Amino acid sequence: MEQLSYANLGERLLRGKLNNGLTLYVLPRSGYCRQFAFLATRYGGIHQRFLQADGSWIDTPAGVAHFLEHKMFDSPDGSELKTFAATGAEYNAFTAADMTGYYFTCTDGFEENLRALLGLVSRPYFTQERVDKEQGIIGQEIGMCLDEPGNGVYYQLLENLYAHHPIRQELAGTVESISHITADTLYQCHGAFYRPGNMVLCVGGDVDAQLVARVAEELLPVDPLGAACTDLGERELPQAVRAYGEKEMAVSVPLFELGFKGEPPQPGESLRQRLMGELACDVLFSASAPLYSRLYEQGLINSSFDSMYDCAPGCAHIMAGGESRDPKAVMEAVLEEARRLTSEGVEPQLWERLKRAAYGSMVRRLNSLEDTCMELAQGYFEGHDYLAFPQIFQSVEWEDVAQLIARWCTPERGSLSVVRPLPGMEELEAEREEEGI
């Protein structure tokens, strides 16, 4: 395995590609009492159309990646889960737009837990009876998400921004879409995406890298195919689909999410664009930024206001939101602030302070085995070395961020999503406030 050193971070990383096609990262932390393992596949909610081994394309219903994550914990005898329980390991999994990950943390029995994790993910066991039962369980989960205002305002914004990209669809799918999932569907998707060449294993702690490699080569099959080939649909235009969307839900104060559609990062540029996008959010929306103070003083936002940069293959955007009695006024103020920043610039001391704070936050995250291993996996799928962030960070100047704001934060690329209270709810809330309830 190749050894990489990061003197400015005091980190060391072992990296290699195993004979079966699996990419392996080991983050040695001598003396740590905990070990962490994260096995991820390049398969998430956006991957609904893919190329099969026979050369034919297949379209699958929305929500399969999330459904498959749930069913991977099934086995005829539950031996893997029994291993986790016997050793006291904590285990879990998640599905994101572009990745599904399985992980455990333990202080004892690392090899047994690693074998359980790899066995869990590599030996599928699906029956139609269990799939039918899971449809009801996940259907209830989808129903609860539909009743959640934060979820509603978020996906309404993505539908406003994107015309075709599957990022606009609920990660878990719909009750209707998951009704078309069968045991055969799950086997097809597992065969296409849960292959060593489409996966990465990241391990951290006081562990033996050679042991990890040996166990992974023993338990996972040889994969000659490499990364899966997917199709995300038509290429998106730069403009947002619609400038505004609104719905009524059970909220006492209007909830909003505003967003701006950007360009997907170029190959090898995902980490740099992420740093630029996050700094753009800091300059525009953070509590240290002039806009935040003005909006807060005017009563247009409160402490719920927050922002983020996000991207997935084929898309990228920044968004901000919270509670406001006048979301449209907030959107107008954001557009005006974006114009001001690109013409007048940012106060140099504020820029340096925000940049130092952002860098410090990334360095502090290295204290978490879990966060670091997950970032390494995400970086592998995106084509960058996450631990190279100090050099990339130093290369980002205000002019880079200003250009991003100038391109993205425009009326044509922007959209506002609002969830308003159901009729009578605002009046009821006002009465409750007057009565001191």
C-alpha positions in Angstrom: 0.0 0.0 0.0 1.1 3.6 -0.7 1.8 5.8 2.3 1.0 9.5 2.1 2.2 12.0 4.7 0.5 15.4 5.4 3.1 17.3 7.5 0.9 20.4 7.9 -1.9 18.2 9.5 0.3 15.7 11.3 -1.6 12.9 9.5 -0.5 9.8 7.7 -2.7 7.8 5.3 -2.2 4.3 3.7 -3.9 3.9 0.4 -4.2 1.1 -2.1 -6.2 -0.8 -4.6 -6.7 -4.5 -3.7 -6.6 -7.3 -6.2 -10.4 -7.7 -6.1 -10.8 -4.0 -7.2 -11.7 -2.5 -3.9 -10.0 0.8 -3.0 -8.8 0.9 0.6 -7.9 3.8 2.9 -6.4 3.3 6.3 -6.0 6.2 8.7 -3.6 5.0 11.4 -4.2 6.5 14.9 -1.8 4.8 17.2 -3.1 4.4 20.8 -6.7 5.1 19.9 -9.1 2.9 21.9 -11.8 3.0 19.2 -11.7 1.7 15.6 -14.0 2.8 12.9 -14.8 1.2 9.5 -16.8 2.8 6.7 -17.7 0.8 3.6 -19.3 3.0 0.9 -20.7 2.3 -2.6 -21.0 4.9 -5.4 -24.8 4.4 -5.4 -27.4 6.8 -4.1 -30.8 8.3 -4.7 -29.9 9.9 -8.0 -28.7 6.6 -9.6 -31.9 5.3 -11.2 -30.7 4.4 -14.7 -27.6 2.3 -15.2 -25.7 0.0 -17.5 -25.9 -3.7 -16.8 -23.1 -6.1 -17.3 -24.7 -7.4 -20.6 -24.5 -3.8 -22.1 -28.2 -2.9 -21.7 -29.6 0.0 -19.8 -32.1 -0.4 -17.1 -34.4 2.1 -15.4 -35.4 1.6 -11.8 -38.0 3.3 -9.6 -37.1 6.2 -7.4 -36.1 5.1 -3.9 -34.3 1.8 -4.7 -31.0 2.8 -3.2 -32.6 3.7 0.2 -34.8 0.6 0.1 -31.7 -1.6 -0.6 -29.9 -0.1 2.3 -32.7 -1.2 4.6 -32.8 -4.7 3.2 -29.0 -5.3 3.3 -29.4 -5.9 7.1 -31.5 -9.0 6.3 -29.8 -12.4 6.3 -31.1 -16.0 6.8 -29.6 -16.2 10.4 -28.8 -12.6 11.3 -25.2 -13.7 12.1 -23.6 -10.3 11.2 -25.9 -8.4 13.5 -25.3 -11.0 16.3 -21.5 -10.3 15.9 -22.0 -6.6 16.3 -24.2 -7.1 19.4 -21.7 -9.6 20.9 -18.8 -7.3 20.6 -20.7 -4.2 21.7 -20.1 -2.5 18.3 -22.3 0.4 17.2 -23.4 0.0 13.6 -25.6 1.9 11.1 -26.0 2.9 7.5 -27.3 5.9 5.4 -28.2 6.7 1.9 -27.3 10.0 0.3 -27.9 11.4 -3.2 -24.7 9.9 -4.6 -23.5 7.3 -2.0 -24.7 4.6 0.4 -22.5 3.9 3.4 -22.3 1.2 6.1 -20.2 1.6 9.2 -19.4 0.4 12.7 -17.4 1.7 15.7 -15.9 -0.6 18.3 -13.4 -0.9 21.0 -13.1 -4.7 20.9 -13.3 -7.4 18.3 -12.3 -5.2 15.3 -11.6 -8.1 13.0 -14.9 -9.9 13.8 -16.8 -6.7 13.2 -15.0 -6.0 9.9 -15.8 -9.5 8.7 -19.5 -8.9 9.7 -19.6 -5.6 7.9 -18.1 -7.0 4.7 -20.3 -10.1 4.9 -23.4 -8.0 5.5 -22.9 -5.9 2.3 -21.5 -8.6 0.0 -24.1 -11.4 0.7 -27.6 -10.2 -0.2 -30.6 -12.0 0.9 -34.0 -10.8 -0.5 -37.3 -12.5 -0.6 -40.5 -11.1 -2.1 -42.3 -11.6 1.2 -39.8 -9.4 3.1 -39.8 -6.8 0.3 -43.6 -6.5 0.5 -43.4 -6.0 4.2 -40.6 -3.4 3.9 -42.8 -1.5 1.4 -45.2 -0.8 4.2 -42.5 0.2 6.6 -40.8 2.6 4.2 -44.2 3.8 3.0 -44.9 5.0 6.5 -41.5 6.7 6.6 -42.3 8.5 3.3 -45.6 9.6 4.7 -44.0 11.1 7.8 -41.5 13.0 5.6 -44.3 14.4 3.5 -45.8 15.8 6.7 -42.5 17.4 7.7 -42.4 21.2 6.6 -38.6 21.3 6.5 -38.6 18.4 4.0 -41.4 20.0 2.0 -39.7 23.4 1.6 -36.4 21.7 0.7 -37.7 19.5 -2.1 -40.0 22.2 -3.4 -36.8 24.3 -3.9 -35.0 21.5 -5.7 -38.0 21.1 -8.0 -37.9 24.8 -8.6 -34.2 24.7 -9.5 -33.9 21.5 -11.6 -35.9 20.4 -14.6 -34.6 16.9 -15.0 -31.8 16.0 -12.6 -33.0 13.3 -10.1 -31.7 15.3 -7.2 -35.1 17.0 -7.4 -36.8 13.7 -6.3 -37.4 12.5 -2.7 -34.4 10.3 -1.7 -36.7 7.6 -0.4 -39.0 7.8 -3.5 -42.8 7.8 -3.2 -45.3 5.3 -2.0 -46.1 4.7 -5.7 -42.5 4.3 -6.9 -41.5 1.8 -4.2 -44.5 -0.3 -4.9 -42.7 -1.4 -8.1 -39.6 -2.6 -6.2 -39.3 -6.4 -6.2 -36.7 -8.8 -4.9 -35.3 -9.1 -8.5 -35.0 -5.3 -8.6 -32.8 -5.4 -5.5 -30.6 -8.2 -6.8 -30.1 -6.3 -10.1 -29.1 -3.1 -8.3 -26.9 -4.9 -5.8 -25.1 -6.7 -8.6 -24.6 -3.4 -10.5 -23.4 -1.2 -7.6 -22.3 -3.4 -4.7 -19.1 -4.5 -6.4 -15.6 -3.9 -5.1 -14.6 -1.8 -8.1 -17.5 0.6 -7.3 -16.8 0.8 -3.5 -14.3 2.1 -1.1 -13.4 1.0 2.4 -12.1 3.6 4.9 -10.7 2.4 8.3 -9.4 4.5 11.1 -7.8 3.9 14.5 -5.1 1.7 15.9 -5.5 -1.0 13.3 -3.3 -3.3 11.2 -3.6 -2.2 7.5 -2.4 -5.6 6.2 -5.0 -7.4 8.3 -7.7 -5.1 6.8 -6.5 -5.7 3.3 -6.3 -9.5 3.8 -9.8 -9.7 5.2 -11.3 -7.6 2.4 -9.6 -9.7 -0.3 -10.8 -12.9 1.4 -14.5 -11.8 1.7 -15.1 -9.7 -1.3 -15.2 -11.2 -4.8 -12.9 -10.2 -7.7 -14.5 -7.4 -9.7 -13.2 -6.9 -13.3 -15.8 -4.3 -14.2 -14.8 -1.3 -12.0 -17.1 1.7 -11.4 -20.7 1.5 -12.5 -21.9 3.5 -15.4 -25.0 5.6 -14.8 -27.1 8.1 -16.7 -28.5 11.2 -14.9 -30.7 12.3 -17.7 -30.7 15.5 -19.8 -28.1 18.1 -19.1 -29.5 21.0 -17.0 -29.7 24.5 -18.3 -28.1 27.2 -16.0 -31.4 28.9 -15.3 -33.8 27.8 -12.5 -37.0 26.2 -13.7 -39.2 28.6 -11.8 -38.5 31.6 -9.5 -41.1 30.8 -6.8 -43.0 27.9 -5.3 -45.4 27.9 -2.4 -47.5 25.4 -0.4 -49.5 25.3 2.8 -48.5 23.1 5.8 -48.8 22.9 9.5 -46.4 25.7 10.5 -47.1 28.8 12.7 -44.6 31.1 10.8 -43.8 30.9 7.1 -40.8 28.7 6.4 -38.6 29.4 3.4 -35.6 28.1 1.5 -33.9 30.2 -1.2 -31.4 28.8 -3.6 -29.1 29.4 -6.5 -28.3 26.9 -9.2 -24.6 26.6 -10.1 -22.4 24.6 -12.4 -21.3 21.1 -11.4 -17.6 21.1 -10.5 -15.1 20.2 -13.2 -13.2 16.9 -12.8 -10.7 17.3 -10.0 -12.2 20.6 -8.9 -14.9 19.3 -6.5 -13.1 20.1 -3.3 -12.0 23.5 -4.4 -15.5 24.4 -5.6 -16.9 23.2 -2.3 -14.5 25.4 -0.4 -15.5 28.4 -2.6 -19.2 27.6 -2.2 -19.0 27.3 1.6 -17.0 30.6 1.8 -19.7 32.2 -0.4 -22.3 31.1 2.1 -20.2 32.5 4.9 -19.8 35.9 3.2 -23.5 36.2 2.3 -25.3 34.4 5.1 -23.3 33.8 8.2 -24.0 35.5 11.5 -20.8 37.5 11.0 -21.9 38.9 7.6 -23.5 42.4 7.3 -26.6 41.0 5.6 -27.4 38.7 8.5 -27.3 41.6 10.9 -29.5 43.8 8.8 -32.1 41.1 8.2 -32.1 40.2 11.9 -32.5 43.8 13.0 -35.4 44.2 10.6 -37.1 41.1 12.0 -37.0 39.3 8.6 -35.0 36.3 10.0 -34.3 34.7 13.3 -31.8 32.3 14.8 -33.2 29.5 12.6 -31.5 31.1 9.5 -28.8 28.8 8.1 -27.1 28.1 4.8 -25.2 25.4 2.9 -23.4 24.5 -0.3 -24.2 21.1 -1.8 -23.4 19.2 -5.0 -23.8 15.8 -6.5 -22.7 14.5 -9.9 -24.3 16.8 -12.5 -25.5 19.5 -10.1 -24.4 22.1 -7.5 -26.2 24.8 -5.6 -26.1 27.1 -2.6 -29.2 27.6 -0.4 -30.3 29.4 2.8 -33.4 29.4 4.8 -35.3 29.5 8.0 -38.4 31.3 9.3 -39.6 34.6 8.1 -42.8 36.6 7.9 -41.7 38.1 4.6 -39.5 35.5 2.6 -39.7 37.6 -0.6 -38.1 40.5 1.2 -35.3 38.2 2.3 -34.8 37.0 -1.3 -34.6 40.6 -2.6 -32.1 41.5 0.1 -29.9 38.5 -0.8 -29.9 39.4 -4.5 -29.0 43.0 -3.6 -26.2 42.0 -1.3 -24.8 39.7 -4.0 -24.7 42.6 -6.4 -23.0 44.8 -3.8 -20.4 42.2 -2.9 -19.4 41.6 -6.5 -19.1 45.4 -7.2 -17.7 46.7 -3.9 -16.0 43.6 -2.6 -15.8 42.3 1.0 -14.2 44.0 4.0 -10.7 42.5 4.1 -10.7 41.8 7.8 -14.0 40.0 7.6 -12.8 37.9 4.7 -9.7 36.8 6.6 -11.7 36.1 9.7 -14.2 34.0 7.9 -11.5 32.1 6.0 -9.5 31.4 9.2 -12.7 30.2 10.9 -13.6 27.9 8.0 -10.1 26.4 7.9 -10.1 25.9 11.7 -13.4 24.1 11.5 -12.0 21.6 8.9 -8.9 21.0 11.0 -11.0 20.3 14.1 -13.1 17.8 12.2 -10.0 15.6 11.8 -10.4 14.8 15.5 -13.3 12.6 14.5 -12.4 9.3 12.9 -16.0 9.0 11.6 -16.0 12.4 9.9 -12.5 11.9 8.4 -13.2 8.5 7.0 -16.5 9.6 5.5 -14.8 12.6 3.9 -12.1 10.4 2.5 -14.7 8.2 0.9 -16.6 11.1 -0.5 -13.4 12.6 -1.9 -12.5 9.3 -3.5 -15.8 9.2 -5.4 -15.5 12.9 -6.4 -11.9 12.4 -7.5 -9.9 14.3 -4.9 -7.8 13.7 -1.9 -9.6 15.2 1.1 -6.5 15.6 3.2 -5.1 18.0 0.6 -7.5 20.6 1.7 -4.9 22.9 3.3 -3.1 23.6 0.0 -6.4 24.0 -1.9 -7.8 26.2 0.8 -4.9 28.6 0.7 -5.3 28.9 -3.1 -8.9 30.2 -2.8 -8.9 34.0 -2.9 -11.8 36.5 -2.6 -11.8 37.0 -6.3 -12.6 33.3 -6.8 -15.5 33.5 -4.4 -16.7 36.9 -5.9 -16.8 35.3 -9.4 -18.9 32.4 -8.1 -21.3 34.8 -6.4 -21.6 36.9 -9.5 -22.3 33.9 -11.7 -24.7 32.0 -9.4 -26.5 34.6 -7.3 -28.7 36.1 -10.0 -32.5 36.3 -10.5 -32.2 33.9 -13.4 -30.5 31.2 -11.4 -32.4 31.8 -8.2 -35.6 30.5 -6.7 -37.6 30.9 -3.5 -39.5 28.1 -1.9 -42.1 29.0 0.8 -44.3 26.9 3.1 -47.1 29.1 4.5 -49.3 28.3 7.5 -52.6 26.6 6.9 -55.5 29.1 7.0 -56.1 30.4 10.5 -52.7 29.1 12.0 -51.0 32.5 12.0 -53.9 34.1 13.8 -53.9 31.3 16.3 -50.2 31.7 16.9 -50.6 35.4 17.4 -53.3 34.8 19.9 -51.2 32.4 21.8 -48.3 34.9 21.9 -50.6 37.6 23.3 -51.8 35.2 26.0 -48.3 34.2 26.8 -48.8 30.6 26.0 
